[in-house]
Amino acid sequence: MTSKEIVKNTVIMTIIALVFGVILGVVHEVTLEPIRVQKELTLKNAYQAVMPAASDFKDTGVTAETAAPVIADGDYNAQIDSVLEAVDESGQSVGYVINVTSHGGYGGDIGFSMGVNSDGSVEGVSITNIAETPGLGMKAQSDPSFLEQFLHKEGGTVFNLGENVTAITSATFTSRCVTRGVNAGLAYFNAELSGGAA
């Protein structure tokens, strides 16, 4: 191959790479908005699942940074990501949706939304981010009996594996991770929200 052919082939390959780079960039930009909309829809569905009496959800402005000091003293290994006030059709508060990321699952972090009624009882828990072992830890999301253990207990309840929470068989890490996250959400509610809107 002559040097002229090498230069020609290099130019052709460069042009092809540039064209594909531009196409990939355009595809990325085009898909950003649909992905964002789908994430919002997933969260809205999770909010509605955990607080079915609510017709709207108002952001309270709580962030992981502002919530961290409130639960810092507990053994939660979790963070409160955001809090939304759940309101009915008349605008009256019916409770809160607390978004939690709990650390220490077998496959990493587990994210979920939990609905907490005004009396401090858990109305619902909906897992929004999980990467646990299929058939084991993933049962936290697919088998409702695990999450149902947290629901409709008296306000002020603290959940503990082996006491008032039965772990998923062969998925202790997952079970502990979710349990600590629920306790973190309730601790935040009891410290900051039980007296009214944030």
C-alpha positions as CSV (number, residue, x, y, z in Angstrom):
1,M,0.0,0.0,0.0
2,T,1.4,3.4,-1.0
3,S,1.5,6.4,1.3
4,K,-1.1,8.0,-0.9
5,E,-3.5,5.1,-0.3
6,I,-2.8,5.2,3.4
7,V,-3.6,8.9,3.6
8,K,-6.8,8.3,1.5
9,N,-7.9,5.5,3.8
10,T,-7.2,7.5,6.9
11,V,-9.3,10.4,5.6
12,I,-12.2,8.1,4.8
13,M,-12.0,6.5,8.2
14,T,-11.9,9.9,9.9
15,I,-14.9,11.1,7.9
16,I,-16.8,7.9,8.8
17,A,-15.9,8.3,12.5
18,L,-17.0,12.0,12.5
19,V,-20.3,11.1,10.8
20,F,-21.1,8.4,13.3
21,G,-20.0,10.6,16.2
22,V,-22.5,13.3,15.0
23,I,-25.2,10.7,14.6
24,L,-24.6,9.3,18.1
25,G,-24.6,12.8,19.6
26,V,-27.9,13.6,17.9
27,V,-29.5,10.4,19.1
28,H,-28.3,11.1,22.6
29,E,-29.8,14.6,22.6
30,V,-33.1,13.3,21.1
31,T,-33.5,10.6,23.7
32,L,-32.7,12.8,26.8
33,E,-36.1,14.3,27.1
34,P,-38.1,11.0,26.7
35,I,-35.9,9.4,29.3
36,R,-36.4,12.3,31.7
37,V,-40.2,12.1,31.1
38,Q,-40.2,8.3,31.7
39,K,-38.3,8.7,35.0
40,E,-40.8,11.4,36.1
41,L,-43.7,9.1,35.2
42,T,-42.1,6.2,37.1
43,L,-41.7,8.3,40.2
44,K,-45.2,9.7,39.9
45,N,-46.6,6.2,39.6
46,A,-44.6,5.2,42.7
47,Y,-45.9,8.2,44.6
48,Q,-49.5,7.3,43.7
49,A,-48.9,3.7,44.7
50,V,-47.6,4.6,48.2
51,M,-50.2,7.4,48.8
52,P,-53.3,6.4,46.9
53,A,-55.5,9.0,48.8
54,A,-53.4,11.8,47.3
55,S,-54.3,13.7,44.1
56,D,-51.1,15.8,44.0
57,F,-47.6,15.9,45.5
58,K,-45.9,19.1,46.5
59,D,-42.1,19.3,46.7
60,T,-41.0,20.4,50.2
61,G,-37.5,21.4,49.1
62,V,-35.9,18.7,51.3
63,T,-32.6,17.4,49.8
64,A,-30.1,14.7,50.9
65,E,-27.9,17.5,52.3
66,T,-30.6,19.1,54.4
67,A,-32.0,15.8,55.6
68,A,-28.6,14.2,56.5
69,P,-28.1,16.0,59.9
70,V,-31.6,14.9,61.1
71,I,-30.9,11.2,60.8
72,A,-27.1,11.3,61.4
73,D,-27.3,9.8,64.8
74,G,-29.2,6.6,63.7
75,D,-27.8,3.3,62.4
76,Y,-29.6,3.7,59.1
77,N,-26.9,3.6,56.4
78,A,-29.4,5.4,54.2
79,Q,-30.2,8.9,53.0
80,I,-33.4,10.9,52.5
81,D,-33.3,12.1,48.9
82,S,-36.4,14.2,48.9
83,V,-39.8,14.7,50.6
84,L,-43.1,15.5,49.0
85,E,-46.3,16.5,50.8
86,A,-49.2,14.4,49.6
87,V,-52.4,16.4,49.3
88,D,-56.0,15.4,48.5
89,E,-58.3,17.0,46.0
90,S,-59.2,19.8,48.5
91,G,-55.5,20.6,49.1
92,Q,-55.5,19.0,52.6
93,S,-52.4,17.2,53.6
94,V,-52.8,13.4,53.9
95,G,-49.2,12.6,54.6
96,Y,-45.8,12.6,52.9
97,V,-43.9,10.7,50.2
98,I,-40.3,10.2,51.4
99,N,-37.7,9.1,48.8
100,V,-34.9,7.1,50.3
101,T,-31.7,5.6,49.1
102,S,-30.6,2.8,51.4
103,H,-27.0,1.6,51.2
104,G,-25.7,-1.9,51.8
105,G,-27.8,-4.1,49.6
106,Y,-26.1,-7.2,48.2
107,G,-26.1,-5.6,44.7
108,G,-25.6,-2.0,45.9
109,D,-28.0,0.8,46.8
110,I,-31.8,0.3,46.9
111,G,-34.0,3.3,46.2
112,F,-37.6,3.5,47.1
113,S,-40.5,5.8,47.8
114,M,-42.5,5.4,51.0
115,G,-45.8,6.9,51.9
116,V,-46.2,8.0,55.5
117,N,-49.7,8.9,56.8
118,S,-50.2,11.9,59.0
119,D,-50.3,9.6,62.0
120,G,-46.8,8.2,61.3
121,S,-47.9,4.9,59.9
122,V,-46.5,3.6,56.6
123,E,-49.1,3.6,53.9
124,G,-47.0,2.0,51.1
125,V,-43.4,1.3,49.9
126,S,-42.5,1.2,46.2
127,I,-39.0,0.2,45.1
128,T,-37.8,2.5,42.3
129,N,-34.1,1.3,42.0
130,I,-32.8,-2.1,42.8
131,A,-30.1,-4.5,41.4
132,E,-30.2,-7.4,43.7
133,T,-29.8,-11.1,42.9
134,P,-32.7,-12.4,40.7
135,G,-34.9,-14.9,42.6
136,L,-33.5,-13.8,45.9
137,G,-33.0,-10.1,46.8
138,M,-35.2,-9.0,43.8
139,K,-38.1,-10.5,45.7
140,A,-38.1,-7.3,47.7
141,Q,-39.6,-5.8,44.6
142,S,-41.5,-8.7,43.1
143,D,-43.0,-10.3,46.2
144,P,-45.4,-7.9,48.0
145,S,-45.4,-9.9,51.2
146,F,-42.0,-8.5,52.3
147,L,-42.9,-4.8,51.9
148,E,-46.4,-5.4,53.4
149,Q,-44.7,-6.1,56.8
150,F,-44.0,-2.3,57.1
151,L,-47.6,-1.2,56.4
152,H,-50.2,0.2,58.7
153,K,-48.2,-0.3,61.9
154,E,-48.7,2.2,64.8
155,G,-46.8,5.5,64.4
156,G,-43.4,5.3,66.2
157,T,-42.8,1.7,65.2
158,V,-39.1,0.8,64.7
159,F,-38.6,-2.2,62.4
160,N,-36.0,-4.9,63.2
161,L,-35.2,-8.1,61.3
162,G,-36.2,-11.1,63.3
163,E,-38.4,-9.1,65.6
164,N,-41.2,-7.5,63.6
165,V,-39.8,-8.0,60.1
166,T,-39.2,-11.5,58.5
167,A,-36.2,-11.4,56.1
168,I,-36.5,-12.6,52.6
169,T,-35.1,-16.2,52.5
170,S,-31.4,-16.1,51.5
171,A,-31.5,-12.3,51.1
172,T,-30.5,-10.9,54.5
173,F,-28.5,-8.0,53.0
174,T,-31.5,-6.9,50.9
175,S,-33.9,-7.2,53.8
176,R,-31.7,-5.3,56.2
177,C,-31.1,-2.6,53.6
178,V,-34.8,-2.0,53.0
179,T,-35.6,-2.2,56.7
180,R,-32.9,0.4,57.6
181,G,-34.2,2.7,54.8
182,V,-37.7,2.5,56.1
183,N,-36.5,3.3,59.6
184,A,-34.6,6.3,58.3
185,G,-37.7,7.6,56.5
186,L,-39.7,7.2,59.7
187,A,-37.0,8.9,61.8
188,Y,-37.1,11.8,59.4
189,F,-40.8,12.0,59.5
190,N,-40.9,11.8,63.3
191,A,-38.3,14.5,63.7
192,E,-39.4,17.0,61.0
193,L,-42.8,16.3,59.6
194,S,-45.1,14.9,62.3
195,G,-46.2,18.4,63.3
196,G,-47.3,19.4,59.8
197,A,-46.0,20.5,56.5
198,A,-42.2,20.9,56.0
